[in-house]
Amino acid sequence: MKSVLTLLLAAALAAPALAETPQAPVKADLKKGEAIAQTCVACHAADGGRGAPAYPILQGQHPEYLVRQLQGFKSGQRANAVMQGFASALSDEDMRNVAAFYASKSAKPGAAKKKGTVALGESIYRGGLPAKSVPACAGCHSPSGAGIPSVYPRLAGQHGDYTGAQLLAFREGVRKNNAQMSAIAKRMNDGEIQAVADYIAGLQ
């Protein structure tokens, strides 16, 4: 009787440990991701590269960030009628696959276009605007603009037009999916936003 009780007790103690064993992360399928990406070609180019300046470059972006944005579009947390239509048709697996496909591509360098504001843009990116309590962009997105996987997006080489438009959207309350960025953008004027956006476009 004692041995039976001992076995039952051992099994009961082992059960939670087995239940808590972490599951292996699901490996993304790049081929499936590439197939999904074909529906995105018109705005983001075949490999998420340097398409129209109004749309983001997806090449080399952290897959975790891309998945979060797609989930935000699908739920309506991030407003964009076109993207909501695309994202609503995607499963979580689809999102992981297409995000991994874009992340697997090497991001090509860009260039700043406004020579007269590069110094201001660099100053804001690296040192912020202390008088306005605007922190340095480099603090979260790294000095090179590489960002931090699963936390902050890669910015280096992003279209200046797109980055500027997103900062304005944060400032005006049009884009509401990041309270931290909304608070920062509200303290910046148009000139400061455009300067740092253009500087980011040439960041490597």
Secondary structure, DSSP 8 states (H G I E B T S, - for coil): -HHHHHHHHHHHHHHHHHHTS--------HHHHHHHHGGGHHHH-TTS-S--TTS---TT--HHHHHHHHHHHHHTSS--HHHHHHHTT--HHHHHHHHHHHHTS---------GGGHHHHHHHHHH-BGGGTB--THHHH-TTS--BTTTB---TT--HHHHHHHHHHHHHTS--S-HHHHHHHTT--HHHHHHHHHHHHT--
